[in-house]
């Protein structure tokens, strides 16, 4: 089971499915995050610059220049998730690609965010037509993917913008087909080359056929 008890509870509620499994991150995979979050911060008097691929240390108060400490970064991110429906839009090609898979593949959205924001994200995704099951986790994603797969050994593909999540999946389910997709490809320059076994895709139009081939559909 997942290492996160609430994640395990959510997974246990899902109907059993033996189709190939496609697990998808949400932020900067299905919904834009890197683009709207800086605009949101500016309204609160903060500026986000990407000197590294992380938030802590890169958010500064616009007047004082002081970097936001981890606790404040968490608070700002939390407030953004409360308001996500006003800011986060679909990434290009995501909805159409998933619709093409929906008959032959079990699609599960696995988002790393505080569980208390699950209902708000559920409503927002539903409003955008992404009615696929949504699982939240506050811990590593690999154990959740292992639980989602179940005991059947069915093919699994996982798409995420965070290399650490892809590595976690590989550690928990070594034969997972891993895809690194980022809504803003300019940020790839801040990352080291992906580990072996991770397929880099530039957008959903490229990802769709590669995922289909990996899952055999």
C-alpha positions as CSV (number, residue, x, y, z in Angstrom):
1,X,0.0,0.0,0.0
2,X,1.0,3.7,-0.3
3,X,3.1,5.1,2.5
4,X,0.5,7.9,2.9
5,X,-2.5,6.5,4.8
6,X,-4.9,9.0,3.2
7,X,-3.6,8.2,-0.3
8,X,-4.1,4.5,0.4
9,X,-7.7,5.3,1.5
10,X,-8.4,7.1,-1.8
11,X,-6.8,4.3,-3.9
12,X,-8.9,1.7,-2.0
13,X,-12.0,3.5,-3.1
14,X,-11.2,3.1,-6.8
15,X,-12.9,0.4,-8.8
16,X,-10.7,-2.6,-9.7
17,X,-9.4,-2.3,-13.3
18,X,-7.2,-4.6,-15.3
19,X,-6.6,-2.3,-18.3
20,X,-3.2,-0.7,-18.8
21,X,-2.6,2.1,-16.3
22,X,-1.7,5.7,-17.1
23,X,-0.8,7.8,-14.0
24,X,-0.5,11.5,-14.5
25,X,0.8,14.4,-12.5
26,X,-1.3,17.5,-12.6
27,X,0.7,20.7,-12.0
28,X,2.7,21.6,-15.1
29,X,1.6,18.3,-16.8
30,X,-2.2,18.8,-17.1
31,X,-2.6,22.3,-15.6
32,X,-0.3,25.2,-16.0
33,X,1.5,26.1,-12.8
34,X,4.9,27.8,-13.6
35,X,3.1,30.4,-15.7
36,X,0.3,31.5,-13.4
37,X,2.0,31.2,-10.1
38,X,4.4,34.1,-10.6
39,X,1.5,36.3,-11.6
40,X,-0.4,35.3,-8.5
41,X,2.7,36.1,-6.3
42,X,3.1,39.5,-7.9
43,X,-0.4,40.4,-6.7
44,X,0.8,39.7,-3.1
45,X,4.0,41.7,-3.5
46,X,6.4,38.8,-4.3
47,X,8.6,38.0,-7.3
48,X,9.5,34.5,-8.4
49,X,12.7,34.0,-10.4
50,X,14.1,30.6,-11.4
51,X,17.8,30.4,-10.5
52,X,17.2,26.8,-9.7
53,X,14.3,24.3,-10.1
54,X,12.7,24.9,-6.8
55,X,10.5,27.5,-5.1
56,X,12.3,28.0,-1.8
57,X,15.1,30.5,-2.3
58,X,13.6,31.9,-5.5
59,X,10.6,33.9,-4.1
60,X,11.6,37.4,-2.9
61,X,9.6,40.2,-1.5
62,X,9.5,42.9,-4.2
63,X,10.2,45.8,-1.9
64,X,12.7,44.4,0.5
65,X,14.3,41.8,-1.7
66,X,14.2,39.3,1.2
67,X,13.8,35.7,0.2
68,X,10.8,33.9,1.5
69,X,11.5,31.3,4.1
70,X,10.2,27.7,3.7
71,X,7.2,28.4,6.0
72,X,6.1,31.4,4.0
73,X,6.6,29.6,0.7
74,X,4.3,26.8,1.9
75,X,1.8,29.4,3.0
76,X,1.9,31.2,-0.4
77,X,1.6,27.9,-2.3
78,X,-1.3,26.8,0.0
79,X,-3.2,30.0,-0.8
80,X,-2.6,29.5,-4.5
81,X,-4.2,26.1,-4.4
82,X,-7.2,27.6,-2.7
83,X,-7.5,29.9,-5.7
84,X,-6.4,27.5,-8.3
85,X,-9.6,27.6,-10.4
86,X,-9.0,31.3,-11.0
87,X,-5.4,30.7,-12.3
88,X,-4.7,27.3,-13.6
89,X,-5.6,26.4,-17.2
90,X,-5.2,23.2,-19.3
91,X,-1.9,22.5,-21.0
92,X,-2.1,22.3,-24.8
93,X,-3.2,18.9,-26.1
94,X,-3.7,17.3,-22.7
95,X,-7.5,16.9,-22.7
96,X,-7.6,15.6,-26.3
97,X,-4.8,13.1,-25.7
98,X,-6.5,11.6,-22.6
99,X,-9.8,11.4,-24.3
100,X,-8.2,9.2,-26.9
101,X,-7.0,6.9,-24.2
102,X,-10.1,6.8,-22.0
103,X,-11.7,3.7,-23.5
104,X,-8.7,1.4,-23.5
105,X,-6.7,2.7,-20.5
106,X,-7.3,3.3,-16.8
107,X,-6.3,7.0,-16.2
108,X,-5.6,8.2,-12.7
109,X,-4.4,11.7,-11.8
110,X,-1.8,11.6,-8.9
111,X,-1.1,15.0,-7.6
112,X,1.4,16.0,-4.8
113,X,-0.5,18.5,-2.7
114,X,-2.0,18.7,0.8
115,X,-5.1,16.5,1.0
116,X,-7.2,19.4,2.1
117,X,-7.1,20.8,-1.4
118,X,-8.4,17.7,-3.1
119,X,-12.0,18.9,-3.2
120,X,-11.1,22.2,-4.8
121,X,-8.9,20.5,-7.4
122,X,-11.6,17.9,-8.1
123,X,-14.1,20.7,-8.8
124,X,-11.6,22.5,-11.0
125,X,-10.7,19.4,-13.0
126,X,-14.3,18.5,-13.5
127,X,-15.0,21.9,-14.8
128,X,-12.3,21.5,-17.4
129,X,-13.7,18.1,-18.4
130,X,-11.0,16.0,-16.7
131,X,-13.2,13.7,-14.8
132,X,-10.7,11.0,-14.2
133,X,-10.1,9.7,-10.7
134,X,-7.9,12.0,-8.6
135,X,-5.5,10.9,-5.9
136,X,-3.6,13.2,-3.7
137,X,-0.4,12.4,-1.8
138,X,1.8,14.2,0.6
139,X,4.6,11.6,0.3
140,X,6.6,9.9,-2.4
141,X,4.6,8.9,-5.5
142,X,6.2,5.6,-6.1
143,X,4.4,3.6,-3.4
144,X,1.1,5.1,-4.6
145,X,1.8,4.0,-8.2
146,X,2.6,0.5,-6.9
147,X,-0.8,0.4,-5.1
148,X,-2.6,1.7,-8.1
149,X,-1.2,-1.0,-10.3
150,X,-2.3,-3.8,-8.1
151,X,-1.2,-7.4,-8.3
152,X,-1.9,-8.0,-12.0
153,X,1.4,-6.8,-13.6
154,X,-0.4,-4.8,-16.1
155,X,1.5,-2.2,-18.1
156,X,2.0,1.2,-16.4
157,X,3.0,4.6,-17.7
158,X,3.7,7.6,-15.5
159,X,4.0,11.3,-16.6
160,X,5.5,13.9,-14.3
161,X,7.4,17.2,-14.6
162,X,9.5,16.4,-11.4
163,X,12.4,14.0,-12.0
164,X,12.3,13.0,-8.3
165,X,8.8,11.7,-8.8
166,X,9.8,9.7,-11.8
167,X,12.7,8.2,-9.9
168,X,10.4,7.3,-7.0
169,X,8.1,5.5,-9.5
170,X,11.1,3.6,-10.9
171,X,12.2,2.5,-7.5
172,X,8.7,1.2,-6.5
173,X,7.6,-0.2,-9.9
174,X,10.8,-0.8,-11.9
175,X,9.0,-1.6,-15.2
176,X,7.0,1.6,-15.3
177,X,7.3,3.5,-18.5
178,X,8.4,7.0,-17.4
179,X,7.8,10.2,-19.3
180,X,9.2,13.6,-18.4
181,X,6.8,16.4,-19.6
182,X,7.0,20.0,-18.6
183,X,4.5,22.7,-19.5
184,X,7.4,25.2,-19.7
185,X,10.3,23.5,-21.5
186,X,12.6,26.5,-20.9
187,X,13.0,25.2,-17.3
188,X,14.8,22.1,-18.6
189,X,18.0,24.0,-18.6
190,X,17.8,24.1,-14.8
191,X,17.8,20.3,-14.5
192,X,20.5,17.8,-15.0
193,X,20.0,15.2,-17.8
194,X,17.2,12.8,-16.8
195,X,18.3,9.4,-15.5
196,X,18.4,6.4,-17.8
197,X,15.0,5.0,-18.6
198,X,13.1,8.3,-18.6
199,X,11.7,9.4,-21.9
200,X,11.7,13.2,-22.4
201,X,8.7,14.6,-24.3
202,X,8.3,18.2,-25.3
203,X,4.5,18.3,-25.2
204,X,1.3,16.2,-25.3
205,X,1.3,15.9,-29.1
206,X,4.7,14.1,-28.8
207,X,3.7,12.2,-25.7
208,X,0.5,10.6,-26.9
209,X,1.9,8.2,-29.5
210,X,4.8,7.2,-27.2
211,X,2.5,6.5,-24.3
212,X,0.2,4.5,-26.6
213,X,3.1,2.4,-27.8
214,X,4.4,1.8,-24.2
215,X,1.0,0.6,-23.0
216,X,0.3,-1.4,-26.1
217,X,-3.0,0.4,-27.1
